[in-house]
Structure formats: C-alpha cells, structure tokens
Amino acid sequence: ILAIIIGVIIWLQPEEIEVDQFVTIEYSGYDGYGDAYVYLDETALYDAMMKATGKSYSDYMDIESLWDLGGAVSEGISFYTAIETIELTPDVTENLSNGDTINVSITYNNEVAEEVDIEFVGETVSVVVEGLTPVVEVDPFANLTVTFNGTAPSGWIEYEYTGSDEYVSSYYFNVD
C-alpha cells in the first residue's frame, strides 16, 4: 500500500519544464554600442508542455463532439495562459561591448502552470557578448586638400580627397 501511495504522489506531481532552454539572447552592433534582444520560443515551449503532459496534436484531430472540442480549446488556452505569465528581464540591452555579460531574469506564475500539470523551473540565462564589430575611428578631413582661389567677392573653393579610407572615399563633401 505504501508503494501505491508513493506512486500516486509521484504521478500527481506536475511535470517540470526548464524555461531557460527556450530563451534566446541575440546581440548585434558595434563594440561599445551593441544592442541585445531577448526572445522566448513560445511555440517550442508549447510543444514541450504538450509532450510533458502526454498530449499530442493528433489527440485533437479525432474530436467528434462539441464537448470534446470545448475541452481541447480550454486546455489549449490554459497552456497559452501559463506561457503568457513568463517574463524575461535582461539586465542590459544597450551600449554592449565584447566581453560584457547579459543576464536575463526569468519570472513566471507556477500557480497558473500547475493548472495544466506543469511546473516551470529556471531563473536566469546568461551569455557573454563576443563578435561585435570593432569601432573604427575616422578623421574625414585627413587627406582632404582645400584650395581657395580668386579674390573677393568672386572667390571659390576647390577640394580633393586623396586618401584611400573606405569609410571616407565614398562620401561627398559639400562646401557652404
């Protein structure tokens, strides 16, 4: 009898879902000026919740009555309601440099998740920033030759850029 009671207690425990496995942290930009973006893969999380609770999409293909349809819709809404309680909070999202660490806090409401026999686990995800493009310092006036010609009031300016800097050579200089 004790073994049966222990078995029932274990069987009634909600299935754990590691939310941190469904969090993606992306970053882009220039070293010192990078931006971070944090995403939750809700579709993959929903699929994992279905699998953990022994459900499959084929279970919903054989619905024969409105009663069964109502139950399936209610269950699907409950899964999404649990997912909607998940909040991702990054500690930094701007002005990132290579070597910085982005820490994302994960919060959720397990009371809502337990309604579908799920328990969310995982509190943080961290990633070290690497591969941001280095910032190149450019002096747009280096290798710019300016010549003043004529006499007032009929003077003019001529200029020529003789450098090979790829950032400057494609720009047009405008004289006011």
C-alpha positions as CSV (number, residue, x, y, z in Angstrom):
1,I,0.0,0.0,0.0
2,L,2.9,2.4,0.8
3,A,4.3,1.8,-2.6
4,I,1.0,2.6,-4.2
5,I,0.7,5.8,-2.2
6,I,4.2,6.9,-3.1
7,G,3.5,6.0,-6.8
8,V,0.3,8.1,-6.8
9,I,2.1,11.1,-5.1
10,I,4.9,10.9,-7.8
11,W,2.3,10.5,-10.6
12,L,0.4,13.6,-9.4
13,Q,3.5,15.9,-9.3
14,P,3.5,18.4,-12.1
15,E,6.0,17.9,-14.9
16,E,9.0,20.3,-14.8
17,I,9.7,22.5,-17.8
18,E,13.1,24.2,-17.9
19,V,12.1,27.6,-19.3
20,D,15.7,28.7,-19.7
21,Q,16.0,26.2,-22.5
22,F,13.5,28.2,-24.6
23,V,15.2,31.6,-24.1
24,T,17.3,33.1,-26.9
25,I,19.6,36.1,-26.4
26,E,20.8,37.8,-29.5
27,Y,23.0,40.9,-29.9
28,S,24.4,42.9,-32.7
29,G,26.1,46.2,-33.5
30,Y,29.5,47.7,-32.8
31,D,31.8,47.2,-29.9
32,G,30.7,49.6,-27.2
33,Y,27.4,50.3,-29.0
34,G,25.8,46.9,-29.2
35,D,22.1,46.1,-28.6
36,A,20.6,42.9,-27.1
37,Y,17.4,41.3,-27.9
38,V,15.7,38.6,-25.8
39,Y,13.1,36.1,-27.1
40,L,11.0,33.2,-25.7
41,D,10.3,30.5,-28.2
42,E,6.7,30.1,-27.3
43,T,6.0,27.5,-30.0
44,A,8.7,25.1,-28.8
45,L,7.7,25.7,-25.2
46,Y,4.1,24.9,-26.0
47,D,5.2,21.7,-27.8
48,A,7.4,20.7,-24.8
49,M,4.4,21.3,-22.4
50,M,2.2,19.1,-24.6
51,K,4.8,16.3,-24.6
52,A,5.4,16.6,-20.9
53,T,1.7,16.2,-20.1
54,G,1.3,13.3,-22.6
55,K,-0.6,15.3,-25.1
56,S,-0.1,15.4,-28.9
57,Y,-1.6,17.3,-31.8
58,S,-3.1,14.0,-33.1
59,D,-5.2,13.9,-29.9
60,Y,-7.1,16.9,-31.2
61,M,-7.6,15.6,-34.7
62,D,-10.1,13.0,-33.6
63,I,-12.5,15.3,-31.8
64,E,-16.0,14.0,-32.5
65,S,-18.2,16.3,-30.3
66,L,-18.6,19.9,-29.3
67,W,-18.0,18.8,-25.7
68,D,-14.5,17.4,-26.7
69,L,-13.8,20.5,-28.8
70,G,-14.6,22.7,-25.9
71,G,-12.3,20.8,-23.6
72,A,-9.5,20.9,-26.1
73,V,-9.9,24.6,-26.7
74,S,-10.0,25.2,-22.9
75,E,-6.8,23.2,-22.4
76,G,-5.0,25.0,-25.2
77,I,-5.9,28.3,-23.8
78,S,-4.7,27.2,-20.4
79,F,-1.3,26.2,-21.9
80,Y,-1.0,29.7,-23.5
81,T,-2.2,31.4,-20.3
82,A,0.7,29.7,-18.5
83,I,3.2,30.7,-21.2
84,E,1.9,34.3,-21.0
85,T,2.9,34.5,-17.3
86,I,6.6,34.2,-18.3
87,E,8.5,37.5,-18.2
88,L,12.1,37.9,-19.4
89,T,14.1,40.8,-18.0
90,P,17.6,41.5,-19.3
91,D,19.9,43.5,-17.0
92,V,21.4,45.4,-20.0
93,T,20.3,45.8,-23.6
94,E,22.3,48.8,-24.9
95,N,25.8,50.0,-25.3
96,L,27.2,46.5,-25.2
97,S,30.9,45.7,-25.6
98,N,32.7,42.5,-26.3
99,G,33.3,40.7,-23.0
100,D,30.1,42.1,-21.4
101,T,27.7,39.5,-19.8
102,I,24.0,39.8,-20.4
103,N,21.9,38.2,-17.6
104,V,18.3,37.6,-18.2
105,S,16.0,37.0,-15.2
106,I,13.0,34.7,-15.8
107,T,9.9,35.0,-13.8
108,Y,6.6,33.1,-14.1
109,N,3.5,32.1,-12.2
110,N,3.6,28.4,-11.3
111,E,0.1,28.6,-9.8
112,V,-1.2,29.1,-13.3
113,A,1.1,26.5,-14.8
114,E,0.0,23.9,-12.3
115,E,-3.5,24.1,-13.7
116,V,-2.1,22.2,-16.7
117,D,0.1,19.9,-14.6
118,I,3.3,21.9,-15.4
119,E,5.9,23.4,-13.1
120,F,8.3,26.0,-14.7
121,V,11.9,25.9,-13.5
122,G,14.9,28.1,-14.3
123,E,15.6,31.6,-13.1
124,T,18.4,33.1,-15.2
125,V,20.1,32.8,-18.6
126,S,23.5,34.4,-19.2
127,V,25.6,35.0,-22.3
128,V,28.9,36.7,-22.9
129,V,29.0,39.2,-25.7
130,E,31.5,38.4,-28.4
131,G,32.0,39.2,-32.1
132,L,30.7,42.8,-32.1
133,T,32.4,44.7,-34.9
134,P,35.2,47.0,-33.6
135,V,34.6,50.7,-34.0
136,V,37.0,52.4,-36.4
137,E,38.0,55.9,-35.7
138,V,37.9,58.0,-38.9
139,D,39.2,61.5,-39.5
140,P,37.2,62.7,-42.5
141,F,39.4,65.7,-43.0
142,A,42.7,63.8,-43.2
143,N,44.0,63.7,-46.9
144,L,41.5,66.4,-47.8
145,T,43.2,69.2,-49.7
146,V,41.3,72.5,-49.8
147,T,42.4,75.3,-52.1
148,F,40.9,78.9,-52.1
149,N,41.0,80.6,-55.5
150,G,40.1,84.1,-56.8
151,T,39.5,87.3,-55.0
152,A,36.5,88.5,-53.1
153,P,33.7,88.7,-53.9
154,S,34.3,86.2,-56.8
155,G,36.3,83.6,-54.9
156,W,35.8,79.8,-55.0
157,I,36.9,76.7,-53.2
158,E,38.3,73.6,-54.8
159,Y,38.8,70.4,-52.8
160,E,40.2,67.0,-53.4
161,Y,40.2,63.9,-51.2
162,T,43.4,61.9,-51.9
163,G,43.1,59.3,-49.2
164,S,42.0,55.7,-49.6
165,D,40.0,55.2,-46.4
166,E,36.9,53.1,-47.4
167,Y,34.7,55.0,-45.0
168,V,35.5,58.4,-46.3
169,S,36.3,57.9,-50.0
170,S,32.6,57.2,-50.9
171,Y,31.4,60.4,-49.2
172,Y,30.7,63.7,-50.9
173,F,32.0,66.9,-49.3
174,N,29.7,69.9,-49.5
175,V,31.0,73.5,-49.3
176,D,28.7,76.1,-47.7
